[in-house]
Amino acid sequence: MKFLLSLLALLSVQASVTAASEAPATQMKMPMPAAAPATKRQMHAKLSGAFVAAVPPVAQETAAYFTLNNTGPLTLTLTGVSVSRAVAGSSMLMTFKRDQAGRLGMQMAASFIIKPGQNLTLSPSGAHVMLSALKRPLKIGELIDLKLSFSDGTALSVKAPVQRF
């Protein structure tokens, strides 16, 4: 008897599933949630102390320095800093590294990681942004536009004055 009741229950479920799948599509429509509006990523960083080092008019390279504070809850990865091609031919993130002989030398860095609540300080005695192939002499007090790019697609722009250090 239990077997017959189980079989009848199973056939009943099968019949209702079959009937539902054969119903016209218009009867099967279910309301879909509205698409969430696109949101712009919010930058959680504060930049301070930005400047570009003044160099002699014949110099082909200079450097940019600043402190970047990660004020957000997520790790930031600085992947590049760009400058107008009217100012320099290229810009690179640079760091210092010791070789096997213990000599300190500059090396290009792919990125800099800044953990939440931490600072990244680019300074004359450490990591910096190298501006190479200068297109013209830079004047003290002139403002240079720097655009910092991050791995999450966000960017931060700053006007850095040219100054002696």
C-alpha positions as CSV (number, residue, x, y, z in Angstrom):
1,M,0.0,0.0,0.0
2,K,2.8,2.4,0.9
3,F,4.4,1.6,-2.4
4,L,1.2,2.5,-4.3
5,L,0.8,5.8,-2.4
6,S,4.5,6.7,-3.1
7,L,4.0,5.9,-6.8
8,L,0.8,8.0,-7.0
9,A,2.6,10.9,-5.3
10,L,5.5,10.7,-7.7
11,L,3.2,10.5,-10.8
12,S,1.3,13.5,-9.5
13,V,4.5,15.6,-9.2
14,Q,5.7,14.4,-12.6
15,A,2.4,15.4,-14.2
16,S,2.5,18.9,-12.6
17,V,6.1,19.4,-13.8
18,T,5.2,18.3,-17.3
19,A,2.1,20.6,-17.4
20,A,4.2,23.5,-16.3
21,S,6.9,22.9,-18.8
22,E,4.3,22.7,-21.6
23,A,2.5,25.9,-20.7
24,P,2.9,28.8,-23.0
25,A,5.9,31.0,-22.2
26,T,3.6,34.0,-21.5
27,Q,2.2,32.2,-18.5
28,M,5.7,31.4,-17.2
29,K,6.9,35.0,-17.0
30,M,8.3,36.0,-13.7
31,P,9.1,39.6,-12.7
32,M,12.8,40.2,-12.9
33,P,14.6,42.5,-10.5
34,A,15.6,45.9,-11.9
35,A,19.2,46.2,-13.0
36,A,21.3,47.9,-10.4
37,P,22.5,51.3,-11.5
38,A,26.1,51.5,-12.5
39,T,28.2,52.9,-9.8
40,K,31.5,54.8,-10.1
41,R,34.4,53.3,-8.2
42,Q,35.3,55.6,-5.3
43,M,39.0,56.4,-4.8
44,H,40.0,56.0,-1.2
45,A,43.4,57.7,-1.3
46,K,44.9,61.0,-0.2
47,L,47.9,62.4,-2.0
48,S,50.2,65.0,-0.3
49,G,53.5,66.6,-0.8
50,A,53.7,66.1,-4.5
51,F,56.5,67.8,-6.4
52,V,58.7,67.4,-9.4
53,A,62.5,67.9,-8.8
54,A,64.0,71.0,-10.5
55,V,66.9,70.1,-12.8
56,P,69.3,72.0,-15.0
57,P,67.9,73.0,-18.4
58,V,70.1,70.5,-20.2
59,A,68.9,67.6,-18.1
60,Q,67.0,64.8,-19.8
61,E,65.5,63.2,-16.6
62,T,63.9,64.3,-13.4
63,A,61.7,62.6,-10.8
64,A,58.4,63.1,-9.2
65,Y,57.7,62.5,-5.5
66,F,54.7,62.3,-3.2
67,T,53.0,60.5,-0.3
68,L,49.9,58.5,-1.0
69,N,47.8,57.4,1.9
70,N,45.3,54.5,1.5
71,T,42.2,55.7,3.4
72,G,40.0,52.9,2.3
73,P,39.2,49.3,3.4
74,L,40.9,47.6,0.4
75,T,44.5,47.3,-0.7
76,L,45.5,49.7,-3.5
77,T,48.0,48.8,-6.2
78,L,49.6,51.8,-8.0
79,T,50.4,50.6,-11.5
80,G,51.7,53.7,-13.1
81,V,52.0,57.5,-13.2
82,S,51.7,59.3,-16.5
83,V,52.6,62.8,-17.6
84,S,51.9,64.8,-20.7
85,R,54.0,63.9,-23.7
86,A,54.7,67.6,-24.0
87,V,56.6,67.3,-20.7
88,A,58.4,64.0,-20.9
89,G,58.7,61.0,-23.3
90,S,58.1,58.5,-20.6
91,S,57.4,58.0,-16.9
92,M,58.3,54.9,-14.8
93,L,57.8,53.7,-11.3
94,M,61.3,53.2,-9.9
95,T,62.7,51.6,-6.7
96,F,66.2,50.9,-5.3
97,K,67.5,47.4,-5.1
98,R,70.8,45.9,-4.0
99,D,72.6,43.5,-6.3
100,Q,74.5,40.4,-5.3
101,A,77.6,42.5,-4.6
102,G,75.7,44.8,-2.3
103,R,75.6,47.7,-4.6
104,L,72.5,49.8,-4.6
105,G,70.9,50.6,-8.0
106,M,67.7,51.7,-9.5
107,Q,65.2,49.3,-10.9
108,M,61.9,49.7,-12.6
109,A,58.9,48.6,-10.5
110,A,55.8,47.1,-12.0
111,S,53.6,48.4,-9.2
112,F,53.5,49.5,-5.6
113,I,51.1,48.0,-3.1
114,I,49.5,50.2,-0.4
115,K,47.6,48.3,2.3
116,P,44.6,49.9,4.1
117,G,45.7,52.6,6.4
118,Q,49.3,52.6,5.1
119,N,51.3,55.2,3.2
120,L,53.5,55.0,0.1
121,T,56.2,57.6,0.2
122,L,58.1,58.4,-2.9
123,S,61.2,60.4,-2.0
124,P,64.6,61.5,-3.3
125,S,66.2,58.8,-1.2
126,G,63.9,56.0,-2.2
127,A,61.2,54.9,-4.6
128,H,60.1,57.6,-7.1
129,V,58.6,58.3,-10.5
130,M,61.3,58.8,-13.2
131,L,60.3,61.3,-15.9
132,S,62.6,60.6,-18.9
133,A,63.3,62.2,-22.2
134,L,62.2,65.7,-21.0
135,K,60.8,67.7,-23.9
136,R,61.7,71.1,-22.5
137,P,63.3,72.7,-19.5
138,L,61.0,72.8,-16.5
139,K,60.6,76.1,-14.6
140,I,60.6,76.3,-10.9
141,G,57.0,76.9,-9.7
142,E,55.5,75.4,-12.9
143,L,52.7,72.9,-12.3
144,I,53.1,69.4,-13.9
145,D,50.0,67.3,-14.3
146,L,50.5,63.7,-13.0
147,K,47.9,61.0,-13.4
148,L,48.2,58.0,-11.0
149,S,46.7,54.8,-12.3
150,F,45.5,51.9,-10.1
151,S,44.9,48.2,-10.8
152,D,41.2,48.5,-10.1
153,G,40.8,51.0,-13.0
154,T,40.6,54.1,-10.8
155,A,42.9,57.1,-11.3
156,L,44.0,60.1,-9.3
157,S,45.2,63.4,-10.9
158,V,47.4,65.9,-9.2
159,K,49.3,69.1,-10.1
160,A,52.8,68.8,-8.8
161,P,54.9,72.0,-8.6
162,V,58.5,71.9,-9.9
163,Q,60.8,72.8,-7.0
164,R,64.3,72.4,-5.7
165,F,64.8,69.8,-3.0
